[in-house]
Amino acid sequence: MVKYLDANLDNVFAALADPVRRKMAQSLASGERTMSELAAPFTMTLPAILKHIGVLQKCGIVITEKRGRVRYCRLDPAKLMDAQTWLEETGRFWNDKLQALNTYLESENNENQN
């Protein structure tokens, strides 16, 4: 099986496990947003929003930058590419295993019919 011993990857998946953070990341996929714009769709306090952004920032998915009095957020695609690579490799592994199982079951079924 594919082995990824990367704590950073674990942190990325843990961060994206939360639906609020997934929606934030999805919003940032179309471009940079201010923290206010990122917070707008959610009915939660500003400290809660800042905690979610902090989790995304800590795992490296989101980069924040202050310009004047406004803080902007943007995605760092490199961390997401690591997750995508892991998913693709793991998907290939399981597809190969399931295809082998399917081939075996079909051969067993053919033998039993004869």
CNS distance restraints for C-alpha pairs under 8 A (distance, minus, plus):
assign (resid   1 and name CA) (resid  90 and name CA) 7.40 0.50 0.50
assign (resid   1 and name CA) (resid  93 and name CA) 6.40 0.50 0.50
assign (resid   2 and name CA) (resid  86 and name CA) 7.99 0.50 0.50
assign (resid   2 and name CA) (resid  89 and name CA) 6.56 0.50 0.50
assign (resid   2 and name CA) (resid  90 and name CA) 5.88 0.50 0.50
assign (resid   2 and name CA) (resid  93 and name CA) 7.05 0.50 0.50
assign (resid   4 and name CA) (resid  86 and name CA) 7.38 0.50 0.50
assign (resid   6 and name CA) (resid  10 and name CA) 6.65 0.50 0.50
assign (resid   7 and name CA) (resid  11 and name CA) 6.27 0.50 0.50
assign (resid   8 and name CA) (resid  12 and name CA) 6.28 0.50 0.50
assign (resid   8 and name CA) (resid  59 and name CA) 6.49 0.50 0.50
assign (resid   9 and name CA) (resid  13 and name CA) 6.34 0.50 0.50
assign (resid   9 and name CA) (resid  79 and name CA) 7.76 0.50 0.50
assign (resid   9 and name CA) (resid  82 and name CA) 7.04 0.50 0.50
assign (resid   9 and name CA) (resid  83 and name CA) 6.34 0.50 0.50
assign (resid  10 and name CA) (resid  14 and name CA) 6.06 0.50 0.50
assign (resid  11 and name CA) (resid  15 and name CA) 5.98 0.50 0.50
assign (resid  11 and name CA) (resid  59 and name CA) 5.54 0.50 0.50
assign (resid  12 and name CA) (resid  16 and name CA) 6.21 0.50 0.50
assign (resid  12 and name CA) (resid  56 and name CA) 7.78 0.50 0.50
assign (resid  12 and name CA) (resid  59 and name CA) 5.66 0.50 0.50
assign (resid  12 and name CA) (resid  60 and name CA) 7.64 0.50 0.50
assign (resid  12 and name CA) (resid  61 and name CA) 7.09 0.50 0.50
assign (resid  12 and name CA) (resid  79 and name CA) 7.41 0.50 0.50
assign (resid  12 and name CA) (resid  80 and name CA) 7.70 0.50 0.50
assign (resid  12 and name CA) (resid  83 and name CA) 7.37 0.50 0.50
assign (resid  13 and name CA) (resid  17 and name CA) 6.03 0.50 0.50
assign (resid  13 and name CA) (resid  83 and name CA) 7.60 0.50 0.50
assign (resid  14 and name CA) (resid  18 and name CA) 7.53 0.50 0.50
assign (resid  15 and name CA) (resid  21 and name CA) 6.74 0.50 0.50
assign (resid  15 and name CA) (resid  22 and name CA) 8.00 0.50 0.50
assign (resid  15 and name CA) (resid  55 and name CA) 6.29 0.50 0.50
assign (resid  15 and name CA) (resid  56 and name CA) 6.09 0.50 0.50
assign (resid  15 and name CA) (resid  59 and name CA) 7.28 0.50 0.50
assign (resid  16 and name CA) (resid  21 and name CA) 5.90 0.50 0.50
assign (resid  16 and name CA) (resid  22 and name CA) 5.23 0.50 0.50
assign (resid  17 and name CA) (resid  21 and name CA) 7.72 0.50 0.50
assign (resid  17 and name CA) (resid  22 and name CA) 7.26 0.50 0.50
assign (resid  18 and name CA) (resid  22 and name CA) 6.27 0.50 0.50
assign (resid  19 and name CA) (resid  23 and name CA) 6.16 0.50 0.50
assign (resid  20 and name CA) (resid  24 and name CA) 6.25 0.50 0.50
assign (resid  20 and name CA) (resid  52 and name CA) 7.62 0.50 0.50
assign (resid  21 and name CA) (resid  25 and name CA) 6.11 0.50 0.50
assign (resid  21 and name CA) (resid  52 and name CA) 6.21 0.50 0.50
assign (resid  21 and name CA) (resid  53 and name CA) 7.48 0.50 0.50
assign (resid  21 and name CA) (resid  56 and name CA) 7.16 0.50 0.50
assign (resid  22 and name CA) (resid  26 and name CA) 6.04 0.50 0.50
assign (resid  23 and name CA) (resid  27 and name CA) 6.07 0.50 0.50
assign (resid  24 and name CA) (resid  28 and name CA) 6.26 0.50 0.50
assign (resid  24 and name CA) (resid  38 and name CA) 6.37 0.50 0.50
assign (resid  25 and name CA) (resid  29 and name CA) 6.18 0.50 0.50
assign (resid  25 and name CA) (resid  61 and name CA) 7.94 0.50 0.50
assign (resid  25 and name CA) (resid  62 and name CA) 7.85 0.50 0.50
assign (resid  25 and name CA) (resid  75 and name CA) 7.07 0.50 0.50
assign (resid  26 and name CA) (resid  30 and name CA) 7.42 0.50 0.50
assign (resid  27 and name CA) (resid  31 and name CA) 7.46 0.50 0.50
assign (resid  27 and name CA) (resid  38 and name CA) 7.33 0.50 0.50
assign (resid  28 and name CA) (resid  32 and name CA) 5.78 0.50 0.50
assign (resid  28 and name CA) (resid  33 and name CA) 6.51 0.50 0.50
assign (resid  28 and name CA) (resid  73 and name CA) 7.50 0.50 0.50
assign (resid  28 and name CA) (resid  74 and name CA) 5.86 0.50 0.50
assign (resid  28 and name CA) (resid  75 and name CA) 6.00 0.50 0.50
assign (resid  29 and name CA) (resid  74 and name CA) 7.99 0.50 0.50
assign (resid  29 and name CA) (resid  75 and name CA) 6.65 0.50 0.50
assign (resid  31 and name CA) (resid  74 and name CA) 6.69 0.50 0.50
assign (resid  31 and name CA) (resid  75 and name CA) 7.93 0.50 0.50
assign (resid  32 and name CA) (resid  72 and name CA) 6.72 0.50 0.50
assign (resid  32 and name CA) (resid  73 and name CA) 5.68 0.50 0.50
assign (resid  32 and name CA) (resid  74 and name CA) 4.67 0.50 0.50
assign (resid  32 and name CA) (resid  75 and name CA) 7.58 0.50 0.50
assign (resid  33 and name CA) (resid  37 and name CA) 5.85 0.50 0.50
assign (resid  33 and name CA) (resid  38 and name CA) 6.10 0.50 0.50
assign (resid  33 and name CA) (resid  72 and name CA) 5.65 0.50 0.50
assign (resid  33 and name CA) (resid  73 and name CA) 5.40 0.50 0.50
assign (resid  33 and name CA) (resid  74 and name CA) 6.66 0.50 0.50
assign (resid  34 and name CA) (resid  38 and name CA) 6.19 0.50 0.50
assign (resid  34 and name CA) (resid  70 and name CA) 6.93 0.50 0.50
assign (resid  34 and name CA) (resid  71 and name CA) 5.82 0.50 0.50
assign (resid  34 and name CA) (resid  72 and name CA) 4.27 0.50 0.50
assign (resid  34 and name CA) (resid  73 and name CA) 5.93 0.50 0.50
assign (resid  35 and name CA) (resid  39 and name CA) 6.03 0.50 0.50
assign (resid  35 and name CA) (resid  70 and name CA) 7.93 0.50 0.50
assign (resid  35 and name CA) (resid  71 and name CA) 6.10 0.50 0.50
assign (resid  35 and name CA) (resid  72 and name CA) 6.01 0.50 0.50
assign (resid  35 and name CA) (resid  73 and name CA) 6.57 0.50 0.50
assign (resid  36 and name CA) (resid  40 and name CA) 6.02 0.50 0.50
assign (resid  37 and name CA) (resid  41 and name CA) 7.97 0.50 0.50
assign (resid  39 and name CA) (resid  46 and name CA) 7.60 0.50 0.50
assign (resid  39 and name CA) (resid  49 and name CA) 6.25 0.50 0.50
assign (resid  44 and name CA) (resid  48 and name CA) 6.35 0.50 0.50
assign (resid  44 and name CA) (resid  49 and name CA) 6.86 0.50 0.50
assign (resid  45 and name CA) (resid  49 and name CA) 6.42 0.50 0.50
assign (resid  46 and name CA) (resid  50 and name CA) 6.09 0.50 0.50
assign (resid  47 and name CA) (resid  51 and name CA) 6.19 0.50 0.50
assign (resid  48 and name CA) (resid  52 and name CA) 6.42 0.50 0.50
assign (resid  49 and name CA) (resid  53 and name CA) 6.26 0.50 0.50
assign (resid  50 and name CA) (resid  54 and name CA) 5.92 0.50 0.50
assign (resid  51 and name CA) (resid  55 and name CA) 6.30 0.50 0.50
assign (resid  52 and name CA) (resid  56 and name CA) 6.46 0.50 0.50
assign (resid  53 and name CA) (resid  57 and name CA) 6.01 0.50 0.50
assign (resid  53 and name CA) (resid  62 and name CA) 7.51 0.50 0.50
assign (resid  54 and name CA) (resid  58 and name CA) 5.90 0.50 0.50
assign (resid  55 and name CA) (resid  59 and name CA) 6.40 0.50 0.50
assign (resid  56 and name CA) (resid  60 and name CA) 6.35 0.50 0.50
assign (resid  56 and name CA) (resid  61 and name CA) 5.37 0.50 0.50
assign (resid  56 and name CA) (resid  62 and name CA) 5.41 0.50 0.50
assign (resid  57 and name CA) (resid  61 and name CA) 5.83 0.50 0.50
assign (resid  57 and name CA) (resid  62 and name CA) 4.59 0.50 0.50
assign (resid  57 and name CA) (resid  63 and name CA) 5.87 0.50 0.50
assign (resid  57 and name CA) (resid  64 and name CA) 7.40 0.50 0.50
assign (resid  58 and name CA) (resid  62 and name CA) 7.98 0.50 0.50
assign (resid  60 and name CA) (resid  76 and name CA) 6.80 0.50 0.50
assign (resid  60 and name CA) (resid  79 and name CA) 6.34 0.50 0.50
assign (resid  61 and name CA) (resid  75 and name CA) 5.67 0.50 0.50
assign (resid  61 and name CA) (resid  76 and name CA) 5.18 0.50 0.50
assign (resid  61 and name CA) (resid  77 and name CA) 7.15 0.50 0.50
assign (resid  61 and name CA) (resid  79 and name CA) 5.80 0.50 0.50
assign (resid  61 and name CA) (resid  80 and name CA) 6.75 0.50 0.50
assign (resid  62 and name CA) (resid  73 and name CA) 6.41 0.50 0.50
assign (resid  62 and name CA) (resid  74 and name CA) 5.55 0.50 0.50
assign (resid  62 and name CA) (resid  75 and name CA) 4.57 0.50 0.50
assign (resid  62 and name CA) (resid  76 and name CA) 5.65 0.50 0.50
assign (resid  63 and name CA) (resid  73 and name CA) 5.68 0.50 0.50
assign (resid  63 and name CA) (resid  74 and name CA) 5.41 0.50 0.50
assign (resid  63 and name CA) (resid  75 and name CA) 6.18 0.50 0.50
assign (resid  63 and name CA) (resid  76 and name CA) 6.45 0.50 0.50
assign (resid  64 and name CA) (resid  71 and name CA) 6.56 0.50 0.50
assign (resid  64 and name CA) (resid  72 and name CA) 5.45 0.50 0.50
assign (resid  64 and name CA) (resid  73 and name CA) 4.45 0.50 0.50
assign (resid  64 and name CA) (resid  74 and name CA) 6.51 0.50 0.50
assign (resid  65 and name CA) (resid  71 and name CA) 5.53 0.50 0.50
assign (resid  65 and name CA) (resid  72 and name CA) 5.22 0.50 0.50
assign (resid  65 and name CA) (resid  73 and name CA) 6.56 0.50 0.50
assign (resid  66 and name CA) (resid  70 and name CA) 5.70 0.50 0.50
assign (resid  66 and name CA) (resid  71 and name CA) 4.18 0.50 0.50
assign (resid  66 and name CA) (resid  72 and name CA) 6.13 0.50 0.50
assign (resid  67 and name CA) (resid  71 and name CA) 6.15 0.50 0.50
assign (resid  67 and name CA) (resid  72 and name CA) 7.43 0.50 0.50
assign (resid  76 and name CA) (resid  80 and name CA) 7.26 0.50 0.50
assign (resid  77 and name CA) (resid  81 and name CA) 6.04 0.50 0.50
assign (resid  78 and name CA) (resid  82 and name CA) 6.49 0.50 0.50
assign (resid  79 and name CA) (resid  83 and name CA) 6.69 0.50 0.50
assign (resid  80 and name CA) (resid  84 and name CA) 6.17 0.50 0.50
assign (resid  81 and name CA) (resid  85 and name CA) 6.00 0.50 0.50
assign (resid  82 and name CA) (resid  86 and name CA) 6.29 0.50 0.50
assign (resid  83 and name CA) (resid  87 and name CA) 6.20 0.50 0.50
assign (resid  84 and name CA) (resid  88 and name CA) 6.11 0.50 0.50
assign (resid  85 and name CA) (resid  89 and name CA) 6.15 0.50 0.50
assign (resid  86 and name CA) (resid  90 and name CA) 6.03 0.50 0.50
assign (resid  87 and name CA) (resid  91 and name CA) 5.86 0.50 0.50
assign (resid  88 and name CA) (resid  92 and name CA) 6.17 0.50 0.50
assign (resid  89 and name CA) (resid  93 and name CA) 6.31 0.50 0.50
assign (resid  90 and name CA) (resid  94 and name CA) 6.32 0.50 0.50
assign (resid  91 and name CA) (resid  95 and name CA) 6.00 0.50 0.50
assign (resid  92 and name CA) (resid  96 and name CA) 6.08 0.50 0.50
assign (resid  93 and name CA) (resid  97 and name CA) 6.34 0.50 0.50
assign (resid  94 and name CA) (resid  98 and name CA) 5.97 0.50 0.50
assign (resid  95 and name CA) (resid  99 and name CA) 5.96 0.50 0.50
assign (resid  96 and name CA) (resid 100 and name CA) 6.20 0.50 0.50
assign (resid  97 and name CA) (resid 101 and name CA) 6.24 0.50 0.50
assign (resid  98 and name CA) (resid 102 and name CA) 6.07 0.50 0.50
assign (resid  99 and name CA) (resid 103 and name CA) 6.16 0.50 0.50
assign (resid 100 and name CA) (resid 104 and name CA) 6.19 0.50 0.50
assign (resid 101 and name CA) (resid 105 and name CA) 6.11 0.50 0.50
assign (resid 102 and name CA) (resid 106 and name CA) 6.09 0.50 0.50
assign (resid 103 and name CA) (resid 107 and name CA) 6.22 0.50 0.50
assign (resid 104 and name CA) (resid 108 and name CA) 6.18 0.50 0.50
assign (resid 105 and name CA) (resid 109 and name CA) 6.00 0.50 0.50
assign (resid 106 and name CA) (resid 110 and name CA) 6.13 0.50 0.50
assign (resid 107 and name CA) (resid 111 and name CA) 6.19 0.50 0.50
assign (resid 108 and name CA) (resid 112 and name CA) 6.20 0.50 0.50
assign (resid 109 and name CA) (resid 113 and name CA) 6.28 0.50 0.50
assign (resid 110 and name CA) (resid 114 and name CA) 6.51 0.50 0.50
